[in-house]
């Protein structure tokens, strides 16, 4: 199936819930960066976020933890989840 290996990236803000759903990491990162750009925490680089997404399927934008802005990767049309 053509769309079987498609991924989507959901950006969720700590205060505002879902901020967007994107088809690639770069767009998701830009949305998350826009959300946390005025915060006083050290923001992770794009390469660091990509590395964490490849390892864990999720990543927060700062080292503050889960309370900031998260990017989570999901597979579309994944056969594993179909019953």
Biopython code that builds the backbone (N, CA, C, O; Angstrom):
import numpy as np
from Bio.PDB.StructureBuilder import StructureBuilder

atoms = [
    (1, "UNK", "N", (0.839, -1.173, 0.000)),
    (1, "UNK", "CA", (0.000, 0.000, 0.000)),
    (1, "UNK", "C", (0.889, 1.243, 0.000)),
    (1, "UNK", "O", (1.884, 1.295, 0.722)),
    (2, "UNK", "N", (0.540, 2.215, -0.788)),
    (2, "UNK", "CA", (1.383, 3.391, -0.987)),
    (2, "UNK", "C", (1.575, 4.221, 0.284)),
    (2, "UNK", "O", (2.683, 4.696, 0.534)),
    (3, "UNK", "N", (0.541, 4.409, 1.086)),
    (3, "UNK", "CA", (0.618, 5.271, 2.266)),
    (3, "UNK", "C", (0.985, 4.525, 3.541)),
    (3, "UNK", "O", (0.913, 5.095, 4.630)),
    (4, "UNK", "N", (1.371, 3.280, 3.427)),
    (4, "UNK", "CA", (1.593, 2.479, 4.618)),
    (4, "UNK", "C", (2.735, 2.982, 5.494)),
    (4, "UNK", "O", (2.684, 2.820, 6.713)),
    (5, "UNK", "N", (3.747, 3.581, 4.913)),
    (5, "UNK", "CA", (4.896, 4.027, 5.689)),
    (5, "UNK", "C", (4.870, 5.521, 6.003)),
    (5, "UNK", "O", (5.901, 6.082, 6.375)),
    (6, "UNK", "N", (3.746, 6.163, 5.867)),
    (6, "UNK", "CA", (3.652, 7.597, 6.150)),
    (6, "UNK", "C", (3.671, 7.853, 7.651)),
    (6, "UNK", "O", (3.114, 7.086, 8.438)),
    (7, "UNK", "N", (4.319, 8.938, 8.026)),
    (7, "UNK", "CA", (4.352, 9.349, 9.422)),
    (7, "UNK", "C", (3.656, 10.691, 9.552)),
    (7, "UNK", "O", (3.575, 11.459, 8.593)),
    (8, "UNK", "N", (3.155, 10.966, 10.750)),
    (8, "UNK", "CA", (2.652, 12.296, 11.051)),
    (8, "UNK", "C", (3.247, 12.718, 12.379)),
    (8, "UNK", "O", (3.532, 11.887, 13.241)),
    (9, "UNK", "N", (3.429, 14.001, 12.532)),
    (9, "UNK", "CA", (4.036, 14.561, 13.725)),
    (9, "UNK", "C", (3.029, 15.501, 14.380)),
    (9, "UNK", "O", (2.597, 16.480, 13.772)),
    (10, "UNK", "N", (2.658, 15.196, 15.621)),
    (10, "UNK", "CA", (1.693, 15.998, 16.360)),
    (10, "UNK", "C", (2.468, 16.864, 17.350)),
    (10, "UNK", "O", (3.294, 16.366, 18.114)),
    (11, "UNK", "N", (2.190, 18.165, 17.324)),
    (11, "UNK", "CA", (2.819, 19.107, 18.250)),
    (11, "UNK", "C", (1.778, 19.478, 19.295)),
    (11, "UNK", "O", (0.670, 19.900, 18.967)),
    (12, "UNK", "N", (2.151, 19.316, 20.554)),
    (12, "UNK", "CA", (1.234, 19.606, 21.662)),
    (12, "UNK", "C", (1.904, 20.565, 22.635)),
    (12, "UNK", "O", (3.000, 20.299, 23.128)),
    (13, "UNK", "N", (1.239, 21.678, 22.905)),
    (13, "UNK", "CA", (1.722, 22.659, 23.861)),
    (13, "UNK", "C", (1.216, 22.357, 25.257)),
    (13, "UNK", "O", (0.122, 21.816, 25.419)),
    (14, "UNK", "N", (1.996, 22.698, 26.260)),
    (14, "UNK", "CA", (1.628, 22.391, 27.641)),
    (14, "UNK", "C", (0.388, 23.147, 28.086)),
    (14, "UNK", "O", (-0.387, 22.638, 28.895)),
    (15, "UNK", "N", (0.191, 24.334, 27.579)),
    (15, "UNK", "CA", (-0.940, 25.156, 27.995)),
    (15, "UNK", "C", (-2.090, 25.139, 26.992)),
    (15, "UNK", "O", (-3.235, 25.393, 27.367)),
    (16, "UNK", "N", (-1.806, 24.845, 25.727)),
    (16, "UNK", "CA", (-2.793, 25.022, 24.672)),
    (16, "UNK", "C", (-3.236, 23.739, 23.988)),
    (16, "UNK", "O", (-4.049, 23.798, 23.065)),
    (17, "UNK", "N", (-2.741, 22.599, 24.398)),
    (17, "UNK", "CA", (-3.136, 21.339, 23.769)),
    (17, "UNK", "C", (-2.512, 21.177, 22.395)),
    (17, "UNK", "O", (-1.397, 21.641, 22.158)),
    (18, "UNK", "N", (-3.226, 20.520, 21.488)),
    (18, "UNK", "CA", (-2.691, 20.262, 20.153)),
    (18, "UNK", "C", (-2.513, 21.569, 19.386)),
    (18, "UNK", "O", (-3.432, 22.380, 19.275)),
    (19, "UNK", "N", (-1.299, 21.747, 18.861)),
    (19, "UNK", "CA", (-0.984, 22.942, 18.091)),
    (19, "UNK", "C", (-1.017, 22.674, 16.596)),
    (19, "UNK", "O", (-1.202, 23.597, 15.802)),
    (20, "UNK", "N", (-0.839, 21.422, 16.208)),
    (20, "UNK", "CA", (-0.870, 21.086, 14.793)),
    (20, "UNK", "C", (-0.441, 19.664, 14.521)),
    (20, "UNK", "O", (0.163, 18.996, 15.360)),
    (21, "UNK", "N", (-0.778, 19.218, 13.305)),
    (21, "UNK", "CA", (-0.379, 17.905, 12.809)),
    (21, "UNK", "C", (0.357, 18.147, 11.500)),
    (21, "UNK", "O", (-0.147, 18.839, 10.617)),
    (22, "UNK", "N", (1.557, 17.571, 11.377)),
    (22, "UNK", "CA", (2.426, 17.879, 10.246)),
    (22, "UNK", "C", (2.922, 16.603, 9.582)),
    (22, "UNK", "O", (2.972, 15.538, 10.197)),
    (23, "UNK", "N", (3.283, 16.737, 8.323)),
    (23, "UNK", "CA", (3.750, 15.586, 7.553)),
    (23, "UNK", "C", (5.261, 15.415, 7.605)),
    (23, "UNK", "O", (5.777, 14.402, 7.132)),
    (24, "UNK", "N", (5.985, 16.381, 8.168)),
    (24, "UNK", "CA", (7.435, 16.224, 8.295)),
    (24, "UNK", "C", (7.956, 16.881, 9.563)),
    (24, "UNK", "O", (7.296, 17.730, 10.162)),
    (25, "UNK", "N", (9.147, 16.472, 9.955)),
    (25, "UNK", "CA", (9.755, 16.939, 11.207)),
    (25, "UNK", "C", (10.039, 18.428, 11.194)),
    (25, "UNK", "O", (9.858, 19.105, 12.206)),
    (26, "UNK", "N", (10.475, 18.936, 10.075)),
    (26, "UNK", "CA", (10.870, 20.345, 9.996)),
    (26, "UNK", "C", (9.693, 21.268, 10.297)),
    (26, "UNK", "O", (9.830, 22.223, 11.062)),
    (27, "UNK", "N", (8.541, 20.987, 9.700)),
    (27, "UNK", "CA", (7.362, 21.812, 9.955)),
    (27, "UNK", "C", (6.902, 21.688, 11.404)),
    (27, "UNK", "O", (6.493, 22.674, 12.017)),
    (28, "UNK", "N", (6.970, 20.477, 11.948)),
    (28, "UNK", "CA", (6.601, 20.272, 13.349)),
    (28, "UNK", "C", (7.550, 21.033, 14.266)),
    (28, "UNK", "O", (7.119, 21.651, 15.239)),
    (29, "UNK", "N", (8.846, 20.986, 13.954)),
    (29, "UNK", "CA", (9.834, 21.705, 14.761)),
    (29, "UNK", "C", (9.584, 23.210, 14.711)),
    (29, "UNK", "O", (9.658, 23.880, 15.741)),
    (30, "UNK", "N", (9.292, 23.744, 13.538)),
    (30, "UNK", "CA", (9.048, 25.180, 13.404)),
    (30, "UNK", "C", (7.836, 25.617, 14.222)),
    (30, "UNK", "O", (7.857, 26.685, 14.835)),
    (31, "UNK", "N", (6.785, 24.805, 14.238)),
    (31, "UNK", "CA", (5.601, 25.109, 15.034)),
    (31, "UNK", "C", (5.936, 25.087, 16.527)),
    (31, "UNK", "O", (5.557, 25.993, 17.269)),
    (32, "UNK", "N", (6.647, 24.047, 16.957)),
    (32, "UNK", "CA", (7.024, 23.929, 18.371)),
    (32, "UNK", "C", (7.973, 25.052, 18.777)),
    (32, "UNK", "O", (7.861, 25.589, 19.879)),
    (33, "UNK", "N", (8.898, 25.406, 17.903)),
    (33, "UNK", "CA", (9.832, 26.491, 18.175)),
    (33, "UNK", "C", (9.096, 27.815, 18.354)),
    (33, "UNK", "O", (9.429, 28.607, 19.235)),
    (34, "UNK", "N", (8.110, 28.042, 17.522)),
    (34, "UNK", "CA", (7.307, 29.257, 17.634)),
    (34, "UNK", "C", (6.585, 29.313, 18.981)),
    (34, "UNK", "O", (6.400, 30.390, 19.547)),
    (35, "UNK", "N", (6.182, 28.156, 19.487)),
    (35, "UNK", "CA", (5.468, 28.077, 20.765)),
    (35, "UNK", "C", (6.378, 28.398, 21.955)),
    (35, "UNK", "O", (5.941, 29.046, 22.906)),
    (36, "UNK", "N", (7.630, 27.955, 21.911)),
    (36, "UNK", "CA", (8.523, 28.101, 23.080)),
    (36, "UNK", "C", (9.587, 29.185, 22.907)),
    (36, "UNK", "O", (10.431, 29.347, 23.789)),
    (37, "UNK", "N", (9.574, 29.915, 21.823)),
    (37, "UNK", "CA", (10.676, 30.841, 21.523)),
    (37, "UNK", "C", (10.884, 31.936, 22.566)),
    (37, "UNK", "O", (12.002, 32.427, 22.722)),
    (38, "UNK", "N", (9.846, 32.325, 23.273)),
    (38, "UNK", "CA", (9.973, 33.394, 24.264)),
    (38, "UNK", "C", (10.200, 32.888, 25.680)),
    (38, "UNK", "O", (10.247, 33.682, 26.620)),
    (39, "UNK", "N", (10.339, 31.583, 25.844)),
    (39, "UNK", "CA", (10.552, 31.014, 27.169)),
    (39, "UNK", "C", (12.013, 31.188, 27.580)),
    (39, "UNK", "O", (12.882, 31.415, 26.738)),
    (40, "UNK", "N", (12.271, 31.081, 28.873)),
    (40, "UNK", "CA", (13.627, 31.263, 29.398)),
    (40, "UNK", "C", (14.455, 29.983, 29.401)),
    (40, "UNK", "O", (15.598, 29.996, 29.858)),
    (41, "UNK", "N", (13.910, 28.896, 28.909)),
    (41, "UNK", "CA", (14.627, 27.621, 28.905)),
    (41, "UNK", "C", (15.485, 27.490, 27.654)),
    (41, "UNK", "O", (15.221, 28.129, 26.635)),
    (42, "UNK", "N", (16.514, 26.654, 27.745)),
    (42, "UNK", "CA", (17.338, 26.371, 26.580)),
    (42, "UNK", "C", (16.551, 25.476, 25.624)),
    (42, "UNK", "O", (16.089, 24.401, 26.008)),
    (43, "UNK", "N", (16.404, 25.921, 24.392)),
    (43, "UNK", "CA", (15.623, 25.200, 23.391)),
    (43, "UNK", "C", (16.535, 24.255, 22.612)),
    (43, "UNK", "O", (17.646, 24.627, 22.234)),
    (44, "UNK", "N", (16.063, 23.040, 22.376)),
    (44, "UNK", "CA", (16.854, 22.039, 21.662)),
    (44, "UNK", "C", (16.962, 22.396, 20.179)),
    (44, "UNK", "O", (16.048, 22.977, 19.594)),
    (45, "UNK", "N", (18.093, 22.037, 19.594)),
    (45, "UNK", "CA", (18.317, 22.281, 18.164)),
    (45, "UNK", "C", (17.492, 21.297, 17.332)),
    (45, "UNK", "O", (17.004, 20.284, 17.832)),
    (46, "UNK", "N", (17.355, 21.628, 16.061)),
    (46, "UNK", "CA", (16.606, 20.756, 15.142)),
    (46, "UNK", "C", (17.250, 19.377, 15.063)),
    (46, "UNK", "O", (16.542, 18.370, 15.059)),
    (47, "UNK", "N", (18.569, 19.314, 15.002)),
    (47, "UNK", "CA", (19.243, 18.012, 14.909)),
    (47, "UNK", "C", (19.040, 17.174, 16.170)),
    (47, "UNK", "O", (18.890, 15.956, 16.082)),
    (48, "UNK", "N", (19.033, 17.807, 17.330)),
    (48, "UNK", "CA", (18.792, 17.101, 18.593)),
    (48, "UNK", "C", (17.368, 16.552, 18.639)),
    (48, "UNK", "O", (17.146, 15.422, 19.074)),
    (49, "UNK", "N", (16.404, 17.357, 18.187)),
    (49, "UNK", "CA", (15.013, 16.917, 18.159)),
    (49, "UNK", "C", (14.854, 15.734, 17.195)),
    (49, "UNK", "O", (14.182, 14.756, 17.522)),
    (50, "UNK", "N", (15.463, 15.819, 16.023)),
    (50, "UNK", "CA", (15.392, 14.712, 15.050)),
    (50, "UNK", "C", (15.971, 13.432, 15.624)),
    (50, "UNK", "O", (15.397, 12.356, 15.454)),
    (51, "UNK", "N", (17.100, 13.542, 16.300)),
    (51, "UNK", "CA", (17.744, 12.376, 16.895)),
    (51, "UNK", "C", (16.828, 11.736, 17.937)),
    (51, "UNK", "O", (16.675, 10.515, 17.965)),
    (52, "UNK", "N", (16.219, 12.559, 18.793)),
    (52, "UNK", "CA", (15.327, 12.022, 19.825)),
    (52, "UNK", "C", (14.061, 11.419, 19.223)),
    (52, "UNK", "O", (13.569, 10.401, 19.710)),
    (53, "UNK", "N", (13.535, 12.035, 18.175)),
    (53, "UNK", "CA", (12.346, 11.484, 17.522)),
    (53, "UNK", "C", (12.648, 10.129, 16.887)),
    (53, "UNK", "O", (11.803, 9.235, 16.913)),
    (54, "UNK", "N", (13.824, 9.969, 16.328)),
    (54, "UNK", "CA", (14.205, 8.688, 15.726)),
    (54, "UNK", "C", (14.396, 7.595, 16.772)),
    (54, "UNK", "O", (14.170, 6.417, 16.496)),
    (55, "UNK", "N", (14.811, 7.988, 17.969)),
    (55, "UNK", "CA", (15.055, 7.012, 19.026)),
    (55, "UNK", "C", (13.812, 6.699, 19.850)),
    (55, "UNK", "O", (13.590, 5.546, 20.222)),
    (56, "UNK", "N", (12.992, 7.720, 20.140)),
    (56, "UNK", "CA", (11.919, 7.567, 21.125)),
    (56, "UNK", "C", (10.519, 7.767, 20.587)),
    (56, "UNK", "O", (9.559, 7.416, 21.274)),
    (57, "UNK", "N", (10.351, 8.318, 19.385)),
    (57, "UNK", "CA", (9.057, 8.666, 18.790)),
    (57, "UNK", "C", (8.413, 9.873, 19.435)),
    (57, "UNK", "O", (7.298, 10.240, 19.063)),
    (58, "UNK", "N", (9.077, 10.502, 20.388)),
    (58, "UNK", "CA", (8.583, 11.741, 20.978)),
    (58, "UNK", "C", (9.761, 12.556, 21.471)),
    (58, "UNK", "O", (10.848, 12.026, 21.703)),
    (59, "UNK", "N", (9.531, 13.865, 21.628)),
    (59, "UNK", "CA", (10.610, 14.739, 22.077)),
    (59, "UNK", "C", (10.013, 16.015, 22.648)),
    (59, "UNK", "O", (9.047, 16.552, 22.105)),
    (60, "UNK", "N", (10.586, 16.500, 23.740)),
    (60, "UNK", "CA", (10.198, 17.816, 24.243)),
    (60, "UNK", "C", (11.175, 18.847, 23.685)),
    (60, "UNK", "O", (12.307, 18.514, 23.332)),
    (61, "UNK", "N", (10.740, 20.072, 23.609)),
    (61, "UNK", "CA", (11.546, 21.131, 22.991)),
    (61, "UNK", "C", (12.611, 21.705, 23.908)),
    (61, "UNK", "O", (13.561, 22.323, 23.430)),
    (62, "UNK", "N", (12.476, 21.515, 25.210)),
    (62, "UNK", "CA", (13.470, 22.019, 26.156)),
    (62, "UNK", "C", (13.901, 20.877, 27.068)),
    (62, "UNK", "O", (13.339, 19.784, 27.001)),
    (63, "UNK", "N", (14.879, 21.120, 27.905)),
    (63, "UNK", "CA", (15.297, 20.129, 28.888)),
    (63, "UNK", "C", (14.436, 20.188, 30.140)),
    (63, "UNK", "O", (14.671, 19.452, 31.099)),
    (64, "UNK", "N", (13.434, 21.070, 30.129)),
    (64, "UNK", "CA", (12.532, 21.213, 31.271)),
    (64, "UNK", "C", (11.693, 19.960, 31.463)),
    (64, "UNK", "O", (11.292, 19.649, 32.585)),
    (65, "UNK", "N", (11.425, 19.248, 30.398)),
    (65, "UNK", "CA", (10.694, 17.995, 30.511)),
    (65, "UNK", "C", (9.360, 18.013, 29.801)),
    (65, "UNK", "O", (9.179, 18.733, 28.820)),
    (66, "UNK", "N", (8.435, 17.229, 30.291)),
    (66, "UNK", "CA", (7.154, 17.024, 29.625)),
    (66, "UNK", "C", (6.223, 18.228, 29.735)),
    (66, "UNK", "O", (5.162, 18.231, 29.111)),
    (67, "UNK", "N", (6.579, 19.230, 30.493)),
    (67, "UNK", "CA", (5.676, 20.347, 30.735)),
    (67, "UNK", "C", (5.852, 21.492, 29.748)),
    (67, "UNK", "O", (5.357, 22.589, 30.005)),
    (68, "UNK", "N", (6.530, 21.280, 28.643)),
    (68, "UNK", "CA", (6.743, 22.388, 27.706)),
    (68, "UNK", "C", (5.978, 22.172, 26.406)),
    (68, "UNK", "O", (4.785, 22.466, 26.332)),
    (69, "UNK", "N", (6.635, 21.677, 25.414)),
    (69, "UNK", "CA", (6.025, 21.445, 24.103)),
    (69, "UNK", "C", (6.573, 20.131, 23.571)),
    (69, "UNK", "O", (7.787, 19.945, 23.481)),
    (70, "UNK", "N", (5.678, 19.225, 23.222)),
    (70, "UNK", "CA", (6.085, 17.899, 22.776)),
    (70, "UNK", "C", (5.796, 17.709, 21.292)),
    (70, "UNK", "O", (4.789, 18.187, 20.771)),
    (71, "UNK", "N", (6.704, 16.998, 20.626)),
    (71, "UNK", "CA", (6.469, 16.524, 19.267)),
    (71, "UNK", "C", (6.421, 15.000, 19.357)),
    (71, "UNK", "O", (7.339, 14.373, 19.885)),
    (72, "UNK", "N", (5.354, 14.416, 18.840)),
    (72, "UNK", "CA", (5.182, 12.967, 18.873)),
    (72, "UNK", "C", (4.966, 12.452, 17.457)),
    (72, "UNK", "O", (4.208, 13.037, 16.683)),
    (73, "UNK", "N", (5.635, 11.358, 17.125)),
    (73, "UNK", "CA", (5.519, 10.762, 15.796)),
    (73, "UNK", "C", (4.533, 9.598, 15.845)),
    (73, "UNK", "O", (4.574, 8.767, 16.752)),
    (74, "UNK", "N", (3.641, 9.556, 14.846)),
    (74, "UNK", "CA", (2.698, 8.458, 14.692)),
    (74, "UNK", "C", (2.789, 7.919, 13.270)),
    (74, "UNK", "O", (3.055, 8.667, 12.329)),
    (75, "UNK", "N", (2.569, 6.623, 13.123)),
    (75, "UNK", "CA", (2.518, 6.000, 11.798)),
    (75, "UNK", "C", (1.084, 5.987, 11.317)),
    (75, "UNK", "O", (0.179, 5.669, 12.089)),
    (76, "UNK", "N", (0.855, 6.321, 10.070)),
    (76, "UNK", "CA", (-0.467, 6.209, 9.463)),
    (76, "UNK", "C", (-0.608, 4.835, 8.821)),
    (76, "UNK", "O", (0.360, 4.294, 8.286)),
    (77, "UNK", "N", (-1.788, 4.283, 8.874)),
    (77, "UNK", "CA", (-2.085, 3.001, 8.229)),
    (77, "UNK", "C", (-1.174, 1.879, 8.700)),
    (77, "UNK", "O", (-0.834, 0.988, 7.921)),
    (78, "UNK", "N", (-0.779, 1.913, 9.953)),
    (78, "UNK", "CA", (0.114, 0.893, 10.480)),
    (78, "UNK", "C", (-0.653, -0.414, 10.677)),
    (78, "UNK", "O", (-1.676, -0.430, 11.363)),
    (79, "UNK", "N", (-0.178, -1.499, 10.091)),
    (79, "UNK", "CA", (-0.836, -2.798, 10.179)),
    (79, "UNK", "C", (-0.847, -3.346, 11.592)),
    (79, "UNK", "O", (-1.719, -4.142, 11.942)),
    (80, "UNK", "N", (0.120, -2.925, 12.418)),
    (80, "UNK", "CA", (0.212, -3.430, 13.789)),
    (80, "UNK", "C", (-1.025, -3.063, 14.601)),
    (80, "UNK", "O", (-1.473, -3.849, 15.435)),
    (81, "UNK", "N", (-1.577, -1.885, 14.366)),
    (81, "UNK", "CA", (-2.696, -1.404, 15.160)),
    (81, "UNK", "C", (-4.047, -1.868, 14.621)),
    (81, "UNK", "O", (-5.058, -1.727, 15.309)),
    (82, "UNK", "N", (-4.086, -2.405, 13.434)),
    (82, "UNK", "CA", (-5.358, -2.866, 12.877)),
    (82, "UNK", "C", (-5.730, -4.221, 13.459)),
    (82, "UNK", "O", (-4.878, -5.089, 13.647)),
    (83, "UNK", "N", (-7.003, -4.384, 13.738)),
    (83, "UNK", "CA", (-7.433, -5.677, 14.314)),
    (83, "UNK", "C", (-8.150, -6.522, 13.289)),
    (83, "UNK", "O", (-8.579, -7.634, 13.597)),
]
sb = StructureBuilder()
sb.init_structure("model")
sb.init_model(0)
sb.init_chain("A")
sb.init_seg("    ")
for serial, (resi, resn, name, xyz) in enumerate(atoms, 1):
    if name == "N":
        sb.init_residue(resn, " ", resi, " ")
    sb.init_atom(name, np.array(xyz, "f"), 0.0, 1.0, " ", f" {name:<3s}", serial, name[0])
structure = sb.get_structure()
